[in-house]
């Protein structure tokens, strides 16, 4: 996505995180269902177990859990990477291939927006998990 210029604005970075999250869910959910019975060694298995108790099937529960948890994590990670790249000096970024695909002009504003979104997503996910798990 960076090669295609998706790391030039925080909006495109959010799209990148969402695309990565969808890819992860589509690839990992069938593996989790068929190899591990839907329960893996990560924290989202609690959500899967909860959804199973509400009567959802195993495949629906694992996909639902993935669609609930993955976008938050992947968008947060992409935003953090964007903020780090925008904070790097131009002379350092210019040494990498295609630096024009990641550098923006108003990098301080873009970086601050990305950091604000990261903080919001972290607080939001903590709030949702606290309410979901009691």
C-alpha positions as CSV (number, residue, x, y, z in Angstrom):
1,X,0.0,0.0,0.0
2,X,2.9,2.4,0.7
3,X,4.3,1.6,-2.8
4,X,1.0,2.9,-4.2
5,X,1.1,6.1,-2.1
6,X,-1.4,5.1,0.6
7,X,0.9,6.5,3.3
8,X,0.6,10.2,2.2
9,X,-2.5,11.1,4.4
10,X,-4.0,9.7,7.6
11,X,-7.2,8.9,5.7
12,X,-5.4,6.6,3.3
13,X,-3.5,5.1,6.2
14,X,-6.8,4.2,7.9
15,X,-8.0,2.6,4.6
16,X,-4.7,0.7,4.5
17,X,-5.2,-0.6,8.0
18,X,-8.8,-1.6,7.2
19,X,-7.7,-3.5,4.1
20,X,-5.0,-5.3,6.0
21,X,-7.5,-6.2,8.7
22,X,-10.0,-7.6,6.2
23,X,-7.2,-9.7,4.6
24,X,-6.2,-11.0,8.0
25,X,-9.7,-12.0,8.9
26,X,-10.4,-13.8,5.6
27,X,-7.1,-15.7,5.8
28,X,-6.9,-16.4,9.6
29,X,-10.5,-17.2,10.5
30,X,-10.7,-20.5,8.5
31,X,-7.3,-21.6,9.8
32,X,-8.5,-20.8,13.4
33,X,-11.7,-22.8,12.9
34,X,-10.3,-25.9,11.2
35,X,-7.0,-26.2,13.0
36,X,-7.8,-24.9,16.5
37,X,-11.6,-25.3,16.8
38,X,-12.0,-21.5,16.8
39,X,-10.1,-20.9,20.1
40,X,-6.6,-19.7,19.7
41,X,-4.0,-18.3,22.2
42,X,-5.0,-14.7,21.9
43,X,-7.2,-12.5,24.0
44,X,-10.0,-12.3,21.3
45,X,-10.8,-15.9,22.0
46,X,-12.9,-14.7,25.0
47,X,-15.1,-12.8,22.5
48,X,-15.3,-15.9,20.4
49,X,-16.3,-18.0,23.4
50,X,-18.9,-15.4,24.4
51,X,-20.4,-15.4,20.9
52,X,-20.5,-19.2,20.9
53,X,-22.5,-19.1,24.2
54,X,-25.0,-16.7,22.6
55,X,-25.8,-19.4,20.0
56,X,-23.7,-18.4,17.0
57,X,-22.0,-21.1,15.0
58,X,-18.3,-21.6,15.3
59,X,-17.5,-20.1,11.8
60,X,-19.8,-17.0,12.4
61,X,-18.3,-16.5,15.9
62,X,-14.7,-16.5,14.7
63,X,-15.4,-14.3,11.7
64,X,-17.4,-11.9,13.9
65,X,-14.6,-11.7,16.5
66,X,-12.1,-11.0,13.7
67,X,-14.2,-8.2,12.3
68,X,-14.6,-6.7,15.7
69,X,-11.0,-6.8,16.8
70,X,-8.7,-6.8,13.8
71,X,-9.6,-3.4,12.3
72,X,-8.8,-1.6,15.6
73,X,-5.4,-3.3,15.9
74,X,-4.4,-2.9,12.3
75,X,-5.6,0.7,11.9
76,X,-3.8,1.6,15.1
77,X,-0.6,-0.1,13.9
78,X,-0.7,1.6,10.5
79,X,-1.3,5.0,12.1
80,X,1.6,4.5,14.5
81,X,3.9,3.5,11.5
82,X,2.6,6.6,9.7
83,X,3.3,8.9,12.7
84,X,6.8,7.4,13.0
85,X,7.6,7.9,9.3
86,X,6.3,11.4,9.4
87,X,8.6,12.2,12.4
88,X,11.7,11.0,10.6
89,X,14.0,13.6,9.1
90,X,13.8,14.1,5.3
91,X,17.4,13.1,4.8
92,X,16.8,9.8,6.5
93,X,13.6,9.0,4.6
94,X,15.2,10.0,1.3
95,X,17.6,7.0,1.6
96,X,14.7,4.5,1.2
97,X,13.1,3.5,-2.1
98,X,10.3,5.7,-3.2
99,X,10.4,8.3,-0.4
100,X,7.8,10.4,-2.3
101,X,5.2,7.7,-1.6
102,X,5.3,8.3,2.2
103,X,6.3,11.9,2.7
104,X,3.7,14.7,3.0
105,X,4.1,18.4,3.1
106,X,2.2,19.2,6.3
107,X,3.7,16.3,8.3
108,X,3.2,17.8,11.7
109,X,-0.6,18.1,11.3
110,X,-0.9,14.7,9.7
111,X,1.3,13.1,12.4
112,X,-0.8,14.7,15.2
113,X,-4.0,13.5,13.6
114,X,-2.6,10.0,13.3
115,X,-1.5,10.0,17.0
116,X,-4.9,11.3,18.0
117,X,-6.6,8.5,16.2
118,X,-4.3,6.0,17.8
119,X,-5.2,7.3,21.2
120,X,-8.9,7.3,20.5
121,X,-8.8,3.8,19.2
122,X,-7.0,2.5,22.2
123,X,-9.4,4.2,24.6
124,X,-12.4,3.1,22.6
125,X,-11.3,-0.5,22.4
126,X,-10.6,-0.6,26.2
127,X,-14.0,0.8,26.8
128,X,-15.7,-1.7,24.5
129,X,-13.8,-4.6,26.0
130,X,-14.6,-3.5,29.6
131,X,-18.3,-3.3,28.8
132,X,-18.3,-6.6,26.8
133,X,-16.4,-8.6,29.4
134,X,-18.1,-7.1,32.4
